[in-house]
Amino acid sequence: MRPGLVLAAAFLAAGGALADPLPLQGEAFDKAVTGRTFHYRAGPTSFGTEQYLPGRRVIWAYTGDDCVKGVWYPEGEDICFLYEDQEGPVCWSFATTDTGLVARSLGNPDLPPLTGRQTLPGTLACLGPDVGV
């Protein structure tokens, strides 16, 4: 599973209150993430980090793994990601809470929700092969 999918789920797993979570779709998702980098967790476990670039481009890395480039796009009420190392898209349902974003995988219901927090600085530290991208 890729980073974009992880982002929204990460916020949920962080333990934020989910009373009346607000859906985050298309334009709202773009405004919330573009120019930012988020670290995602599945409960207490680090899951990965994603950098959201202009033009709906992303760079994702599972914790301790290489970076991969991709793009995201709205699909109905969901957000889908397509990465350079995968055959098809992975889609997530994102919501906002008082603690941040929560992402739920649409293709893997056994994956716990992910909670994401914006990190500083805004760039992703890639292990390779495109270090400094």
Secondary structure, DSSP 8 states (H G I E B T S, - for coil): --HHHHHHHHHHHTT---SS-EE--HHHHHHHHTT-EEEEEETTEEEEEEEEEGGGEEEEEETTS--EEEEEEEETTEEEEEETT-SS-EEEEEEEETTEEEEEESS-TTS--EEEEE-SSSS----SSSTT-
